[in-house]
Amino acid sequence: MSQPLNKLKTSPFSRRLSIAKTSLNIGKNWAKSSMSGLLMTKEERQIAKHTLMQEQADYLVGELGKLKGSVVKVGQMLALYGEHFLPKEVLNALHTLDAQTAPLSWHVIYETLKAELGEQVADFEIERTPIGTASLAQVHKAVHKFSGQDVVLKVQYPGVADSIDSDLSIFKHLLKITNAVPQTKALDAWFEEIGELLHREVDYQLEAETTKRFARYLADDERYVVPTIYDNYSTNRLICMSFEAGVSLNDPVITTLPQDRKNALGQAAIEIVIRELFEWGEMQTDPNFGNYLVRYEDGIDKLILLDFGAIKQFDDHLLSIARGLISAGYHQDKQKMMAAMTGYDFFDQLNGKPRSDMAEVFLMACEPFAHAQALNERYGGHSTHLDEQGLYIWSGSDLYARVMNTAKNGMQSREFSLPPKEMMFISRKFIGAYALLVALDARTDSEALVAKFID
């Protein structure tokens, strides 16, 4: 774990000053590189350029990690979305933001706990070392002295909620001075949506209510565990909930399970995604593996769902479009897919080959939800992505790479623009689900997943 931080730069001025210094250092290094490049060959300049870009990207990400807050969160999101418009060196650096997140020192956290709980903080024996850290908060295990109950305290970093708007402005400024992303209205709309999501994510009373709502959704399904919220110890900046013991999905204990148990866990994980779209109309958009744990109990492996801060609710029109896309994917029918794309501005602006290419992208992306017979027919009678039982083999599918390679054709068209913000959240969840199912080496039954929702 990184060295704990003794304080955070939470005021807009101090955070802007930090970014200004970072930008100045980057500019100086680029200037030095330009001067020294005059004496290099073309090949040497190219190598030096990539080396410097990687060094500067690593430096920038290191400075962002110290700031914490929504600057880091936006960086993490860009790492997921930026494959088509960010340099490889920047992407590589952004992908390390999670690993670089340093905890806040105990004395700062304890002062925050006292500010939120008052004298009630004495009701707990709290472990000083966090069991989890993130860009907006960290989590400490504790024991409730009177009941002996193991709990966790999710403590929001002081000041981050008040710095969201300033942080977004900072990040847009960074993108502008580096020319990393085209400054378009679509990008502005995306940042606006990110801002709204972040404001919801730091509202812990909202997260507590959402957690209780998802617990009700899943109350009758023994495959899932949702932590219990303790309202009398929760505030707008602190959540107290039951401690749920389990192991991570990439733990060797899980990855070496028999195939049928891995399949059951994978089915449970991807079923959540389908039900979010077809039943509940709201989605946990953060695909982080840390949001899931596994516990073997009562003869079955149970999936523990931990974080409900990044919930996005969708309007009926978007839900109808998304459901139509999955339905067409279930049938692997291109004409149905083209029809399902109709009525949504982003798709309606595509014509001819770009529209046809996009339909192919969605057909491919929906392979895990396709009827086995339809998928076999699409691949000339037999799909190598299905096993002998007709289960989809996630780890052998190479699905993500195939979808990205196919999507590049459409993105090269002048008619293509940055996807709408709502679709980016949904795609983020599906990309995360794909990574999760591949890591788990699970095989899933599309018939059991989506057939009951398809007309």
C-alpha positions in Angstrom: 0.0 0.0 0.0 1.2 3.5 -0.8 2.5 5.8 2.0 -0.5 7.4 3.8 -1.2 11.0 3.1 -1.4 13.4 6.0 -3.6 15.9 4.3 -5.6 16.5 1.1 -5.5 19.6 -1.1 -9.2 20.2 -1.0 -9.6 23.9 -1.7 -10.1 24.8 -5.4 -7.2 27.2 -5.2 -4.7 24.6 -3.8 -5.8 22.0 -6.3 -5.6 24.4 -9.2 -2.1 25.5 -8.0 -1.0 21.8 -7.9 -2.3 21.2 -11.4 -0.7 24.5 -12.6 2.7 23.3 -11.3 2.3 19.9 -12.9 1.4 21.5 -16.2 4.3 23.9 -16.0 6.7 21.0 -15.4 5.3 19.0 -18.3 5.7 22.1 -20.5 9.3 22.6 -19.5 10.1 19.0 -20.3 8.5 19.1 -23.7 10.4 22.3 -24.4 13.7 20.7 -23.5 12.8 17.7 -25.6 12.1 19.9 -28.6 15.5 21.6 -28.3 17.5 18.3 -28.0 15.5 16.8 -30.8 17.1 19.1 -33.3 20.2 17.0 -33.1 18.5 13.6 -33.5 17.5 11.5 -36.5 13.8 11.1 -37.3 13.8 7.6 -35.7 15.6 8.8 -32.6 13.1 11.7 -32.2 10.2 9.3 -32.5 11.6 7.0 -29.8 12.4 10.0 -27.6 8.9 11.4 -28.0 7.3 8.1 -26.9 9.7 7.8 -24.0 9.0 11.4 -22.8 5.3 11.0 -23.2 5.3 7.9 -21.0 7.4 9.6 -18.4 5.2 12.7 -18.4 2.0 10.6 -18.3 3.3 8.6 -15.3 4.3 11.9 -13.6 0.9 13.4 -14.3 -1.0 10.4 -13.0 1.2 10.3 -9.9 0.2 14.0 -9.1 -3.5 13.3 -9.8 -3.3 10.3 -7.4 -2.2 12.7 -4.6 -5.2 15.0 -5.2 -7.7 12.1 -4.9 -11.3 13.1 -5.4 -13.1 13.3 -8.7 -10.0 14.2 -10.7 -8.8 10.6 -10.1 -12.3 9.3 -10.8 -12.5 11.0 -14.1 -9.0 9.7 -15.0 -10.1 6.2 -14.2 -13.1 6.6 -16.5 -11.0 7.9 -19.3 -8.8 4.8 -18.9 -11.9 2.8 -19.7 -13.3 5.0 -22.5 -10.2 6.5 -24.1 -8.9 3.7 -26.3 -9.9 5.5 -29.5 -8.8 9.0 -28.7 -6.0 8.9 -26.1 -2.3 8.1 -26.8 -1.3 4.6 -25.6 1.2 6.1 -23.1 -1.5 8.2 -21.4 -3.9 5.2 -21.3 -1.2 3.0 -19.7 -0.6 5.6 -17.0 -4.3 6.1 -16.3 -4.8 2.4 -15.8 -2.4 2.6 -12.8 -4.6 5.1 -10.9 -6.3 2.5 -8.9 -3.0 0.9 -7.8 -1.6 4.3 -6.9 -4.4 5.4 -4.7 -2.8 6.2 -1.3 -4.8 6.0 2.0 -5.4 9.0 4.1 -3.6 9.0 7.5 -5.6 7.7 10.5 -5.6 10.9 12.4 -7.4 12.7 9.5 -9.9 9.9 9.1 -10.6 9.8 12.8 -11.3 13.6 12.9 -13.7 13.0 10.0 -15.4 10.2 11.9 -15.7 12.4 15.0 -17.2 15.2 12.9 -19.8 12.8 11.5 -20.7 10.6 14.5 -19.9 12.9 17.5 -19.8 10.9 20.7 -21.1 7.8 18.9 -17.6 7.2 17.5 -16.8 5.7 20.9 -19.3 2.9 20.2 -16.7 1.3 17.9 -13.4 -0.3 18.1 -12.0 0.8 14.7 -9.0 -0.7 12.9 -6.6 2.1 11.9 -5.4 0.4 8.7 -8.1 0.6 6.0 -9.3 -2.5 4.3 -10.0 -0.6 1.1 -9.0 2.8 -0.5 -10.5 4.6 -3.5 -10.5 8.0 -5.0 -13.4 9.4 -3.0 -13.3 7.4 0.3 -11.7 4.6 2.3 -13.1 1.8 4.3 -12.2 0.7 7.8 -13.3 -2.4 9.6 -14.7 -2.0 13.1 -16.5 -3.8 15.9 -19.6 -2.4 17.5 -18.8 -2.6 21.2 -22.3 -3.2 22.5 -23.4 -5.9 20.0 -20.1 -7.4 19.0 -21.2 -7.0 15.4 -18.4 -6.7 12.8 -19.1 -3.6 10.6 -17.3 -1.5 8.0 -17.2 2.3 8.0 -17.0 3.9 4.6 -15.5 7.3 5.2 -15.6 10.0 2.5 -12.5 12.1 2.2 -13.0 15.6 3.7 -13.6 18.2 1.1 -13.9 16.0 -2.0 -17.7 16.6 -2.3 -17.2 20.3 -2.5 -14.4 20.2 -5.1 -16.2 18.1 -7.8 -17.1 21.0 -10.1 -13.7 22.5 -9.7 -12.0 19.1 -10.3 -14.0 18.6 -13.5 -12.9 22.0 -14.8 -9.3 21.1 -13.9 -9.4 17.9 -15.9 -11.0 19.6 -18.9 -8.2 22.1 -18.8 -5.6 19.4 -18.7 -7.2 17.7 -21.8 -7.2 21.1 -23.5 -3.6 22.0 -23.0 -2.4 18.5 -24.0 -4.7 18.4 -27.0 -5.4 14.8 -26.0 -9.2 14.9 -26.8 -11.1 16.9 -29.3 -13.1 19.6 -27.5 -16.6 19.0 -28.7 -20.2 19.5 -27.5 -20.4 15.7 -27.0 -17.4 15.8 -24.7 -19.0 18.7 -22.8 -22.2 16.6 -22.4 -20.1 13.7 -21.2 -18.4 15.7 -18.6 -21.7 17.1 -17.4 -23.0 13.6 -17.0 -19.9 12.6 -15.1 -20.4 15.5 -12.8 -24.0 14.5 -12.0 -22.9 11.0 -11.3 -20.1 12.1 -9.0 -22.4 14.4 -7.1 -24.7 11.4 -6.6 -21.8 9.1 -5.7 -20.7 11.4 -2.8 -24.3 11.5 -1.4 -24.0 8.6 1.1 -27.6 8.9 2.2 -28.6 8.3 -1.4 -26.2 5.3 -1.6 -27.6 3.9 1.7 -31.1 4.0 0.3 -29.9 2.5 -3.0 -28.2 -0.3 -1.2 -31.4 -1.1 0.7 -33.4 -1.0 -2.6 -31.0 -3.6 -4.2 -31.2 -5.7 -1.1 -35.0 -5.8 -1.6 -34.6 -6.7 -5.3 -32.4 -9.7 -4.4 -34.0 -10.7 -1.1 -35.5 -13.9 -2.4 -32.4 -15.1 -4.2 -29.9 -17.0 -2.0 -27.1 -16.5 -4.5 -26.6 -12.9 -3.5 -25.6 -11.0 -0.3 -26.1 -7.3 0.1 -24.7 -5.6 3.2 -27.1 -4.3 5.9 -27.1 -0.6 6.4 -27.1 0.8 9.9 -28.9 4.1 9.6 -28.2 5.3 13.1 -24.5 5.4 12.4 -24.7 6.6 8.8 -24.6 10.2 7.5 -24.3 12.1 4.2 -20.5 11.5 4.4 -20.3 8.2 6.2 -21.9 4.7 5.7 -22.0 2.1 8.5 -22.8 -1.4 7.2 -22.4 -5.0 8.1 -19.0 -6.6 7.4 -19.4 -9.3 4.8 -16.6 -11.8 4.8 -15.5 -13.2 1.4 -12.7 -13.6 -1.1 -12.1 -11.6 -4.3 -13.1 -13.0 -7.6 -9.5 -13.2 -8.8 -8.3 -15.1 -5.6 -6.7 -18.5 -6.4 -9.4 -20.1 -4.2 -12.0 -19.0 -6.8 -10.0 -19.4 -10.0 -9.3 -23.1 -9.1 -12.9 -24.0 -8.4 -14.6 -26.7 -10.4 -16.0 -25.5 -13.7 -19.6 -25.9 -12.7 -19.1 -23.6 -9.6 -17.3 -21.0 -11.7 -20.2 -21.2 -14.2 -22.8 -20.6 -11.4 -20.9 -17.6 -10.1 -20.5 -16.2 -13.6 -24.2 -16.7 -14.3 -25.1 -14.9 -11.1 -22.8 -12.0 -12.0 -24.0 -11.4 -15.6 -27.7 -12.0 -14.6 -27.4 -8.8 -12.4 -26.6 -6.8 -15.6 -29.5 -8.2 -17.5 -32.0 -7.6 -14.7 -30.7 -4.0 -14.3 -31.7 -3.3 -17.9 -34.9 -5.4 -18.2 -36.4 -5.3 -14.7 -35.0 -2.5 -12.5 -34.1 0.3 -15.0 -31.1 1.3 -13.0 -27.5 0.1 -13.2 -24.4 0.0 -11.0 -22.0 1.5 -13.6 -18.7 0.8 -11.8 -17.3 -2.5 -13.1 -14.5 -2.6 -10.5 -13.7 -6.2 -9.4 -13.5 -4.9 -5.8 -17.2 -4.5 -5.8 -17.7 -8.2 -5.6 -16.7 -10.9 -3.1 -17.5 -14.6 -2.9 -18.5 -16.6 0.1 -19.3 -20.3 0.3 -22.3 -20.7 2.6 -25.3 -23.0 2.9 -23.9 -25.3 0.2 -23.6 -22.6 -2.5 -21.2 -19.9 -3.6 -22.7 -16.5 -2.8 -21.9 -13.3 -4.6 -21.4 -10.4 -2.2 -22.3 -7.0 -3.8 -20.5 -4.2 -2.0 -20.8 -0.8 -3.7 -23.9 1.0 -4.8 -22.6 4.6 -5.2 -22.3 4.7 -9.0 -25.9 3.9 -9.8 -27.3 5.4 -12.9 -31.1 5.4 -13.6 -32.1 5.4 -17.3 -35.2 6.8 -19.0 -37.8 4.5 -20.7 -36.7 5.4 -24.2 -33.0 4.4 -23.6 -34.1 1.2 -21.9 -36.3 0.4 -24.8 -33.4 0.9 -27.2 -31.0 -1.2 -25.1 -33.5 -4.0 -24.7 -34.2 -4.0 -28.4 -30.5 -4.3 -29.1 -30.1 -7.3 -26.8 -33.3 -8.9 -28.2 -31.9 -8.6 -31.8 -28.6 -10.0 -30.5 -30.4 -12.9 -28.9 -31.7 -13.8 -32.4 -28.5 -12.7 -34.1 -30.7 -11.0 -36.7 -29.1 -8.1 -38.5 -32.4 -6.6 -39.8 -33.8 -6.7 -36.3 -30.6 -5.0 -35.0 -30.9 -2.2 -37.6 -34.5 -1.7 -36.6 -33.6 -1.7 -32.9 -31.1 1.1 -33.6 -33.8 3.3 -35.1 -35.2 6.2 -33.0 -31.9 7.1 -31.2 -30.1 10.2 -32.5 -26.6 8.7 -32.3 -27.7 5.7 -34.5 -30.0 7.7 -36.7 -27.1 9.9 -37.9 -25.4 6.9 -39.3 -26.2 5.8 -42.9 -25.2 3.1 -45.3 -22.0 1.2 -44.4 -21.3 3.0 -41.1 -24.8 2.0 -39.9 -24.3 -1.5 -41.2 -20.9 -1.7 -39.5 -22.4 -0.6 -36.2 -25.1 -3.2 -36.4 -22.3 -5.8 -36.8 -20.6 -4.5 -33.8 -23.8 -4.9 -31.7 -24.4 -8.4 -33.0 -21.0 -9.4 -32.0 -21.1 -7.7 -28.6 -24.4 -9.6 -27.9 -22.9 -13.0 -28.6 -23.0 -14.1 -24.9 -26.7 -13.4 -24.9 -27.5 -15.1 -28.2 -29.6 -18.3 -28.6 -27.2 -21.1 -29.2 -28.8 -22.1 -32.5 -28.8 -18.6 -33.8 -25.1 -18.1 -32.9 -24.1 -21.4 -34.5 -26.0 -20.4 -37.7 -24.1 -17.1 -37.7 -20.8 -19.0 -37.8 -21.8 -21.4 -40.5 -23.3 -24.2 -38.4 -21.0 -24.2 -35.4 -19.6 -21.5 -33.1 -16.3 -22.2 -31.4 -17.4 -19.9 -28.6 -20.0 -22.4 -27.4 -19.2 -25.6 -25.5 -20.9 -28.9 -26.1 -23.8 -27.9 -23.8 -24.3 -24.6 -25.6 -22.8 -22.5 -22.9 -20.9 -19.4 -23.9 -17.1 -19.7 -23.3 -16.1 -16.2 -22.2 -12.4 -16.7 -21.7 -12.0 -18.3 -25.2 -14.1 -15.8 -27.1 -11.6 -13.0 -27.5 -14.9 -10.9 -27.7 -13.6 -7.6 -26.5 -10.7 -7.5 -29.1 -13.0 -8.6 -31.9 -15.6 -6.0 -31.0 -13.0 -3.2 -30.8 -11.5 -4.2 -34.1 -14.9 -4.3 -35.8 -15.9 -1.0 -34.2 -12.8 0.8 -35.6 -14.3 0.6 -39.1 -17.3 2.6 -38.0 -15.2 5.1 -36.0 -13.2 6.0 -39.0 -16.3 7.3 -40.8 -16.9 11.0 -40.8 -20.4 10.2 -39.6 -19.1 8.7 -36.4 -19.0 10.9 -33.3 -18.3 10.4 -29.6 -21.0 8.0 -28.3 -23.8 9.5 -26.2 -23.1 9.6 -22.5 -25.8 7.2 -21.5 -24.5 4.5 -23.9 -21.0 5.0 -22.5 -22.2 4.1 -19.0 -23.9 1.0 -20.3 -20.9 0.0 -22.4 -18.7 0.5 -19.4 -20.7 -2.0 -17.4 -20.6 -4.6 -20.1 -16.9 -4.2 -20.7 -16.4 -4.7 -16.9 -18.7 -7.7 -17.0 -16.7 -9.2 -19.9 -13.4 -8.8 -18.0 -15.0 -10.3 -14.8 -16.4 -13.4 -16.7 -13.1 -13.9 -18.5 -11.1 -13.7 -15.3 -13.5 -16.1 -13.7 -13.2 -18.5 -16.7 -17.0 -18.9 -16.5 -19.4 -20.3 -19.1 -23.0 -19.0 -19.1 -26.4 -20.1 -20.4 -27.9 -17.3 -22.6 -31.3 -19.1 -22.7 -31.6 -18.8 -18.9 -30.3 -15.3 -19.0 -32.5 -13.5 -21.5 -35.1 -15.8 -23.1 -37.7 -14.9 -20.5 -37.3 -11.2 -21.4 -37.5 -11.6 -25.2 -40.8 -11.3 -27.0 
